[in-house]
Amino acid sequence: MTRLPFQCATRTMISAAALGAFLLLTSRALAGGLEVSPTTLQITSQQSAEGITLSNVGDTPLHAQVRVFAWSQKDNEDLLTPSTGITVSPPMLQIAPGASQLLRVIRSTSAPTGGSEQTYRLIIDEIPSPAPLPSTGSGSAGAKKASGAKSSTALDFYMRYSLPVFVGDTNDNAPSSLTWQLATSPRQWTLSVTNVGQTRAQIADIAAVLSNEERKMLFSGLAGYVLAGQSRSWTITAPDAGQKVVRLEAMINRKVLPVHVDFAR
C-alpha cells in the first residue's frame, strides 16, 4: 500500500500500509473505528460499478473522505496521479457509531478489451470531526472549562487506507508472465521480476528452500505488486553461507509458486 502525505494539527495518523501482511491474508481491514471491506476491488469488463462497505465500529461518529488516483509504476516506485477514470459516491462520508455506508466505485471509462488492466488506488482518510462549539457557561470560567475538556497532550489516531482497484478481467495465468533474475553477494541478494503480462502480480513471502526442504523466509509479508509491463526488485538478506539453497518460492497472487532463477551457491 502506498502512503500519501497527510497532516492534521495536534493529531497523529496511522497508515494502513502497516497492515499489509494482514490485508494480504484477509478480505477485511480493521483498525481504530473504521472498518473497510473488501480491501481489494476488481471491476470486470462486464461491470460498470462495484461497492465497498465502510463501517464505524467505534463509539463516536466518524468522518472520512475518499480520493481516486491512477496507479502506475516507474523506477521501482509506485506513482499516484489524481484521476477521473473511476469515481466514487459519496466522496465524503459521515458514519454513526455501529453504522455502515456503501461506497459505490463507478467506472467512468470504457473497460479494457484485449489490453492491460487499468489500475487505480482509493485513498480513504478518516478525518477529524468538526470541533464542538464552546460552552456558553457564565463568564470566562465556562469558556475555560470547555477549552480544557481535552488534554493538550492527548493523541487522536486517524486511519488511512490505500485500496487497489483493478479494472478489467483477471488472468489466472499471470504467474507464467513473470521473468525473474537474482543477483547474489555474501550478505545480500537482489531479486528482480518483470511482468510481461496484462494483469498485475502480487508478490509476498519470498522464501529459500534448502537442500533438506526446510524453508527459510527471506521476505515475510507483502512485498508489493508488479503491474502489467513493469519491473520491481527487492534487496533481501542472503541465507547463511553454509545453507545450501536449491530453489526459491514466493506467494504469487495468493498461491505459493516456484521462483525460476539461476544461481550458484
C-alpha positions in Angstrom: 0.0 0.0 0.0 1.2 3.5 -0.9 1.2 6.2 1.7 0.4 9.8 0.8 1.3 12.8 2.9 -1.4 13.6 5.4 -1.1 16.0 8.3 -3.5 17.3 10.9 -2.5 19.8 13.6 -2.1 18.1 17.0 -3.3 14.8 15.6 -1.5 11.6 14.7 -2.3 9.5 11.6 -1.7 5.8 11.2 -1.2 4.5 7.6 -2.9 1.2 6.7 0.3 0.3 5.0 1.4 -1.1 8.3 -1.4 -3.7 7.9 0.0 -5.0 4.6 0.7 -8.6 5.7 -2.7 -8.7 7.4 -4.6 -7.4 4.4 -2.9 -10.0 2.2 -4.5 -12.9 4.0 -7.9 -11.4 4.8 -10.8 -9.7 3.0 -11.4 -7.1 5.7 -9.3 -4.4 7.4 -10.0 -3.2 10.9 -8.2 -0.5 12.9 -9.4 2.2 15.1 -13.1 2.9 14.4 -13.0 2.5 10.6 -13.5 -0.9 9.0 -13.2 -1.4 5.2 -14.4 -4.4 3.3 -13.2 -5.7 0.8 -9.6 -4.4 0.7 -9.1 -5.0 -3.0 -11.6 -4.3 -5.7 -12.0 -5.8 -9.2 -14.3 -4.3 -11.7 -14.6 -6.7 -14.7 -15.4 -5.7 -18.3 -19.0 -6.8 -17.7 -19.5 -4.4 -14.7 -19.9 -0.7 -14.5 -19.6 -0.4 -10.8 -18.7 -2.2 -7.6 -19.1 -1.5 -3.9 -17.0 -1.1 -0.7 -18.5 -1.1 2.7 -17.2 1.3 5.3 -18.2 0.6 8.9 -17.8 2.6 12.1 -17.0 0.1 14.8 -16.1 2.8 17.3 -18.3 4.6 19.8 -18.2 8.1 18.3 -19.3 9.5 14.9 -16.7 9.0 12.1 -15.9 11.3 9.2 -14.0 10.2 6.1 -13.0 11.4 2.6 -12.3 9.3 -0.5 -10.0 10.2 -3.3 -9.2 8.5 -6.6 -5.7 8.1 -8.1 -4.5 6.4 -11.2 -1.8 4.0 -10.1 1.4 3.4 -12.2 5.0 2.3 -11.5 8.3 3.6 -12.7 11.9 3.1 -11.4 10.8 0.7 -8.7 8.3 3.3 -7.3 4.5 3.5 -7.1 3.2 6.7 -8.7 -0.3 8.1 -7.9 -1.9 10.7 -10.1 -5.4 12.2 -9.4 -7.8 10.6 -11.9 -11.4 10.6 -13.1 -11.1 7.2 -14.7 -13.3 5.9 -11.8 -15.5 7.9 -9.5 -16.8 7.3 -6.0 -20.1 8.1 -4.4 -20.2 9.6 -1.9 -16.7 11.1 -1.7 -17.4 12.4 1.8 -18.9 10.3 4.5 -20.3 10.6 8.0 -21.0 7.3 9.7 -22.7 7.0 13.1 -21.3 4.6 15.7 -22.2 1.0 14.8 -23.5 2.0 11.3 -22.2 1.3 7.8 -22.1 3.1 4.5 -21.9 1.7 1.0 -19.3 3.4 -1.2 -20.0 2.9 -4.9 -17.0 2.8 -7.2 -18.1 3.6 -10.7 -16.1 3.0 -13.9 -16.0 6.2 -15.9 -14.1 4.9 -19.0 -14.5 2.0 -21.3 -13.4 -1.3 -20.0 -10.1 -2.6 -21.3 -10.6 -5.1 -24.2 -7.5 -7.1 -25.1 -5.1 -4.7 -23.4 -3.6 -4.3 -19.9 -5.9 -3.8 -17.0 -6.4 -0.3 -15.6 -5.1 0.2 -12.1 -6.2 2.7 -9.5 -6.0 3.3 -5.8 -8.6 4.7 -3.5 -7.2 6.8 -0.6 -9.7 6.7 2.3 -8.8 9.1 5.0 -10.5 9.2 8.4 -10.7 12.9 9.2 -11.3 14.9 12.3 -14.9 15.6 13.3 -16.0 19.2 13.3 -15.0 20.9 16.7 -18.0 21.4 19.0 -19.0 24.9 19.8 -17.6 26.3 23.2 -19.8 26.0 26.2 -22.0 29.1 27.0 -21.3 28.8 30.7 -21.1 32.0 32.7 -18.0 34.2 32.3 -14.6 33.1 31.4 -14.8 30.1 33.7 -17.3 28.4 31.4 -15.0 29.0 28.3 -12.0 27.8 30.2 -13.8 24.6 31.1 -14.8 23.9 27.5 -11.4 24.5 26.1 -9.8 22.4 28.7 -12.1 19.4 28.2 -9.3 17.6 26.4 -5.7 17.4 27.4 -3.3 19.1 25.1 -1.0 16.1 25.3 -3.7 13.7 24.1 -3.3 12.0 20.7 -6.1 11.1 18.3 -5.3 8.4 15.7 -6.8 8.6 12.2 -6.6 5.8 9.7 -5.7 5.9 6.1 -6.4 3.1 3.7 -4.9 2.8 0.2 -7.1 0.2 -1.6 -6.1 -1.1 -5.1 -8.8 -1.1 -7.7 -8.3 -3.1 -10.9 -10.5 -2.6 -14.0 -10.5 -5.4 -16.5 -10.7 -9.2 -16.4 -8.4 -11.3 -14.2 -5.9 -13.7 -15.7 -5.2 -16.9 -13.8 -2.0 -17.4 -15.9 -0.4 -14.2 -14.7 2.5 -16.0 -12.8 3.7 -17.5 -16.1 4.1 -14.0 -17.4 6.8 -13.2 -14.8 10.5 -13.4 -15.6 13.0 -13.4 -12.6 16.6 -12.5 -12.1 18.8 -12.9 -9.0 22.0 -11.1 -8.2 23.9 -12.5 -5.2 26.5 -11.4 -2.8 27.7 -12.9 0.5 25.4 -10.7 2.6 22.6 -9.5 0.3 20.6 -10.8 -2.7 18.7 -8.6 -5.1 15.6 -10.3 -6.6 14.1 -8.7 -9.7 11.0 -9.5 -11.6 9.5 -8.3 -14.8 5.8 -8.7 -15.6 5.3 -9.1 -19.3 1.6 -10.0 -18.9 -1.5 -7.8 -19.0 -2.6 -8.2 -15.4 -0.8 -7.5 -12.0 1.1 -9.9 -9.9 1.0 -9.6 -6.1 4.3 -10.9 -4.5 4.7 -11.9 -0.9 6.5 -14.3 1.4 9.7 -14.8 -0.6 11.4 -17.9 0.8 14.5 -20.0 0.1 14.1 -23.8 0.1 17.2 -25.6 1.5 18.5 -29.0 0.5 16.7 -30.6 3.4 13.4 -29.0 2.2 13.5 -26.5 5.1 12.0 -23.2 4.1 13.9 -20.1 5.2 11.9 -16.9 4.9 13.8 -14.1 3.1 11.0 -11.6 2.9 8.0 -12.0 5.1 4.6 -10.5 4.3 3.6 -8.4 1.3 6.5 -7.4 -0.9 4.3 -5.5 -3.3 2.5 -5.5 -6.7 4.2 -5.7 -10.1 1.8 -4.0 -12.5 1.5 -5.1 -16.1 4.5 -4.2 -18.2 6.5 -3.2 -15.1 9.5 -4.4 -13.2 10.3 -4.4 -9.4 13.2 -5.5 -7.3 13.8 -6.3 -3.6 17.0 -6.5 -1.6 16.9 -9.3 0.9 19.3 -10.7 3.4 21.3 -13.7 1.9 21.0 -17.1 3.6 23.9 -18.2 5.7 26.9 -19.4 3.6 26.6 -22.9 5.0 23.0 -23.3 3.9 22.5 -25.0 0.5 19.6 -23.3 -1.3 18.1 -25.4 -4.0 15.2 -23.1 -5.1 13.2 -20.0 -4.3 9.5 -19.8 -3.7 7.1 -16.9 -3.3 3.4 -16.3 -2.8 2.2 -15.0 -6.2 -1.4 -13.9 -6.4 -2.1 -15.8 -3.2 -0.5 -19.1 -4.4 2.9 -20.4 -3.3 4.8 -20.9 -6.6 8.4 -21.5 -7.6 10.6 -18.5 -8.5 12.6 -19.5 -11.5 16.1 -18.1 -11.2 19.6 -19.4 -11.9 22.1 -19.1 -9.1 25.2 -20.9 -7.8 25.8 -21.3 -4.1 
